[in-house]
């Protein structure tokens, strides 16, 4: 008996046990969801760690500073 024949004989049995009005994701759906949730949690933790290392101090733009100095120098 080949695997294909065994599969074709077992499919009707599984279809009789399956309630068409009640379909749930089951254990596999829970495992996939849990893995995805853990991955998102780890990514958020990593992002917070990386954002904590950022030291951002806003400095004035060099073009704006030199532009105001040139205007004051020309008028004097």
GROMACS elastic network, one bead per residue, 0.5 to 0.9 nm:
[ bonds ]
;  ai    aj funct       b0    kb
    1     4     6  0.82925   500
    1     5     6  0.64768   500
    1     6     6  0.68840   500
    2     5     6  0.54031   500
    2     6     6  0.64044   500
    2     7     6  0.87101   500
    3     6     6  0.50898   500
    3     7     6  0.60790   500
    3     8     6  0.86296   500
    4     7     6  0.51222   500
    4     8     6  0.62248   500
    4     9     6  0.86826   500
    5     8     6  0.51613   500
    5     9     6  0.62450   500
    5    10     6  0.87077   500
    6     9     6  0.51984   500
    6    10     6  0.62617   500
    6    11     6  0.87808   500
    7    10     6  0.51617   500
    7    11     6  0.61736   500
    8    11     6  0.54582   500
    8    12     6  0.75110   500
    9    12     6  0.64893   500
    9    13     6  0.74780   500
   10    13     6  0.52377   500
   10    14     6  0.63757   500
   10    15     6  0.87604   500
   11    14     6  0.51721   500
   11    15     6  0.61931   500
   11    16     6  0.88105   500
   12    16     6  0.63418   500
   12    17     6  0.89063   500
   13    16     6  0.53335   500
   13    17     6  0.66903   500
   13    18     6  0.89421   500
   14    17     6  0.52811   500
   14    18     6  0.62839   500
   15    18     6  0.51587   500
   15    19     6  0.81494   500
   15    20     6  0.89916   500
   16    19     6  0.76969   500
   18    21     6  0.88073   500
   18    22     6  0.80617   500
   18    23     6  0.79943   500
   19    22     6  0.54208   500
   19    23     6  0.69862   500
   20    23     6  0.65386   500
   23    26     6  0.86358   500
   24    29     6  0.85416   500
   25    28     6  0.68638   500
   25    30     6  0.71920   500
   26    29     6  0.54926   500
   26    30     6  0.65222   500
   26    31     6  0.88912   500
   27    30     6  0.50806   500
   27    31     6  0.61649   500
   27    32     6  0.86602   500
   28    31     6  0.50938   500
   28    32     6  0.61972   500
   28    33     6  0.85712   500
   29    32     6  0.52025   500
   29    33     6  0.61328   500
   29    34     6  0.85409   500
   30    33     6  0.50839   500
   30    34     6  0.59907   500
   30    35     6  0.85516   500
   31    34     6  0.50635   500
   31    35     6  0.61235   500
   31    36     6  0.85746   500
   32    35     6  0.52163   500
   32    36     6  0.62184   500
   32    37     6  0.86169   500
   33    36     6  0.51382   500
   33    37     6  0.60910   500
   33    38     6  0.85916   500
   34    37     6  0.50460   500
   34    38     6  0.61028   500
   34    39     6  0.85477   500
   35    38     6  0.51248   500
   35    39     6  0.61468   500
   35    40     6  0.86967   500
   36    39     6  0.50378   500
   36    40     6  0.62490   500
   36    41     6  0.86145   500
   37    40     6  0.51798   500
   37    41     6  0.61695   500
   37    42     6  0.86633   500
   38    41     6  0.50408   500
   38    42     6  0.61707   500
   38    43     6  0.86107   500
   39    42     6  0.51518   500
   39    43     6  0.61694   500
   39    44     6  0.86398   500
   40    43     6  0.50534   500
   40    44     6  0.61500   500
   40    45     6  0.85713   500
   41    44     6  0.51756   500
   41    45     6  0.61809   500
   41    46     6  0.86340   500
   42    45     6  0.50572   500
   42    46     6  0.61335   500
   42    47     6  0.85443   500
   43    46     6  0.50855   500
   43    47     6  0.60615   500
   43    48     6  0.86291   500
   44    48     6  0.61567   500
   44    49     6  0.85912   500
   45    48     6  0.52379   500
   45    49     6  0.63060   500
   45    50     6  0.87591   500
   46    49     6  0.50951   500
   46    50     6  0.62291   500
   46    51     6  0.85979   500
   47    50     6  0.51120   500
   47    51     6  0.60163   500
   47    52     6  0.84894   500
   48    51     6  0.50858   500
   48    52     6  0.60895   500
   48    53     6  0.88199   500
   49    52     6  0.52036   500
   49    53     6  0.67093   500
   50    53     6  0.52878   500
   50    54     6  0.68775   500
   51    54     6  0.53430   500
   51    55     6  0.87628   500
   52    55     6  0.79969   500
   59    62     6  0.86315   500
   60    63     6  0.86491   500
   60    64     6  0.73300   500
   60    65     6  0.70619   500
   61    64     6  0.54360   500
   61    65     6  0.64771   500
   61    66     6  0.88812   500
   62    65     6  0.51974   500
   62    66     6  0.61864   500
   62    67     6  0.84352   500
   63    66     6  0.53340   500
   63    67     6  0.59499   500
   63    68     6  0.87199   500
   64    67     6  0.50847   500
   64    68     6  0.63678   500
   64    69     6  0.87554   500
   65    68     6  0.54891   500
   65    69     6  0.64410   500
   65    70     6  0.88307   500
   66    69     6  0.50724   500
   66    70     6  0.61448   500
   66    71     6  0.87072   500
   67    70     6  0.52007   500
   67    71     6  0.63721   500
   67    72     6  0.88229   500
   68    71     6  0.51920   500
   68    72     6  0.63351   500
   68    73     6  0.86156   500
   69    72     6  0.52364   500
   69    73     6  0.60816   500
   69    74     6  0.86791   500
   70    73     6  0.50022   500
   70    74     6  0.61382   500
   70    75     6  0.87259   500
   71    74     6  0.53092   500
   71    75     6  0.64383   500
   71    76     6  0.88862   500
   72    75     6  0.54519   500
   72    76     6  0.64687   500
   73    76     6  0.54420   500
